Amino acid sequence: MTSSIFPDWLTSERLKEQVTHSNIEVGDYSYYSGFYHGKSFEDQCVRYLLGDKVTADVWEAGIWGEVDRLIIGKFCSIASGVTFMLAGNQGHRLDWISTFPFDPAQFGGKVKSGFQRAGDTVVGNDVWIGSEAMIMPGVRIGDGAVIGARAVISKDVEPYSIVVANNRVVRKRFTDTQIDALLTLRWWDWPEEKLKAHMEIMCSADVQALIDAGKES
């Protein structure tokens, strides 16, 4: 199996250098590893984002106004085939008698648009999303969270939580006290030289050592 974008499964694309859509925002160092699906992040992972390659003309016409955005933080690891569902409810109203998006051209001028925004989909910093996980519209995933392969995430995820299957929280990665300290520390905002100086701690389970290091400098 080969891909012109990902020649092997060890290859990834740095998203900030690849993403072109104005409604996708990505932080430094975050990457997508898409060898097993063979397409770039925008082509494979981002669904129903108005103004993408196939809807560019509609978007440029300016009739839609503001749309939900996809925002991804720094140091995120996104595995092959992850899906971010956008475009809110995509025109399907659960509270109406029918969820079907009727076409006014066929069913008349009394047809109403069922579209509702869900809000931006936001992925925090240092988030790892496993292969073929699906993130539903408007979800917010906290810093340090881990999303299991093929999980379906339709609810907000707390920082440093491990979530699998259908929103099932397995556990938190650290104690509440440690999590609060890490969220305050925000190591992902450190300059690269400071991170380099503390790589031995970063590549360990010693949370307290990193907290102490943050206080020193």
N, C-alpha and C positions, 0 to 999 in steps of 0.2 A: 504493500500500500504506500503510495507516494502522494505528495501534495506540493505544488509549486510554492505555496506560502509556508508550509511546515514540512520540510524534508524528512523529519523524523519526530518521534514523540518527545524528544529532549528539547526541541526548538519551540520558542514562544515569541509572541509579538508584544512589545512594550506599547500599551494602549495609547498613552499620551502622544506617541509619535505616529500612530496609525489612524486614530479616530478623526473623522472629518465633519460629522454632523454637529451643527451648532447647539442642538438640544441634548447632546451627550457631553458630560463633563467628567474628566478622569484625572486623578491625582498622580503624582510622581511614582515611578517604579512599578505600578500595577501592571500585570501582564495577563495575556490570554494564551493558553496552550491548546491549540485546536487541531492537532494532527489527525485525530480520528474522525473528524467531520469535514476537514479539507477546505474550509472557507474562513475568511477573516472574521473578526469579532462582529463588526457591523452587519455583515451579510448573514452570519449564522445565528448570532445570539440575540440581536435586538429585533423584536417583532412589533409591528403596528406603530412604528414611529413615523408620524406624518412628516414628509420632507425627505424620506429616504430615497434611494435611487429610483424606485418605481413610482413614487408619488411626488417627485420634486416639482413637477409642473403645477400640481394642485396646491402645493405648499406656497410656491412663489406667487400664486394668484392672490394670496393674502386674505382669503375668505374665512380661514379657520381661526385666526387669532392665536392666542397663547395655547400651548399644548403641554401635557405632562412631560417632564424631562427625566433622563437617567443620569444620576450623579454617583460616581464611584470614587472613593477616597484613595489614599496612598497605600502602597505596599499590599495590594490585594492580589490574590492568586485565584484565577478563574480557569477551571478545567474545561476540557473539550465538550462542546455541545450544550453548555448552559444556556437557558432561555430567559430573557427578561421580557415579560408581557407588558406592553404599554397601551396607550389609547383608552384609558379608563375602562368603562364597561362595554366599549366597542359598539354602543348603540342598543344593547339588550337590557331592557328594564324588567327586573324581577317583580316589581310591584304593579306592573300593567297586566292586563288580561293576557296579552300575548307578548312573548319576548322577541318576536320576529321584527326585524327592522324593515318595515314596509317602504317601498319605493313610491314617492309622490307621483312620479311620471306614470305609474301604473294604477295606483290606488287613490289618486286625487289629492287636492290641495289641503284636505283636512288632516293629512298625515303629519304627525309631530315627530321631531327628532328625539330619539331616546338616549342620545349620547350624554353621558355624565363623566366628568373628569374624576380621577382617583387621587390626584396629587402626584408629586414627583416620587419616583422610586429612588431611594437613597441607600447606598451601600457604604458603610463606614470605612475606617482604616484598618489594615491588617486583617482583612476578612478572607477566608478560604472557602470557595464555593466548589463543591465536587461535581464530577461529570454528570451532565444531563439534568442537573437540578433545574427546577422551574420557579422563577420568582414572579409572583403575580403583581398586577398594577398597584402602585401606591404604597408598597411595602417599604419599611425602613429596617435595615439590618445594622445592628450596633457594632461598634469597634470590637475587633478581636474575635468575632463570632466565627463558627465553623458550620457550614451547611453541607450535609451529607449528599453523596451521589444519588441522583434521581429523587431527591426530596421535592415536595411541592410546598412552597412557602407563601401562604396567603395572609399571614399575620406578622406584625412587627416582631423582630427578634432582639432580645436584650443583649447588651454587650457581653462578650466572652462566653456566650452560650453555644453549646453543640446541639444542633437541631437536625433531625433526620425524618424520613418518611413524610407524613402529612402533619407538619408543624409540631412534631413530637420532640420535646426538649429532653435530651439525654442527661445532661448535667452542665454545670458551669465549669470552665477551665480552671478557675482559681477561686479563692475565698472572696466573699463580698468586700472585705477590707482591702485585699490585694487589687481587686478590680477597680474599686474607687480610686486607689492610689495610682494605678496605671492610666486611668482616664484623666486624672489630674496631671500626670507626668507628660502625656502625649509625646512619647518618644518619636513617633513618626514625623513630628515637626522639627526634630533636631537637625542641625546641619550635618551633612555627610561626614565631615571630619570628626564630629563628636560621636556619631554612630560607629565609625571605624574604631575609635578609641575604646569603645565598650562592646566590641563584637564578642569577646569571650563570655561576657554576661548575657548578651542577647541570645547566644546559642547555648543557653543553659536553662534550667528550671528555677534559677535563683531570682525570684521576683524582688525580694528584699534588697538584694545587691544592686539591682538596677534602680530601685527607688532611692537608695543611698547615693548612688552615683549621680542621679539627677539633682540631688540636694547639694552636692559638692561643686557642681559646675553649672 
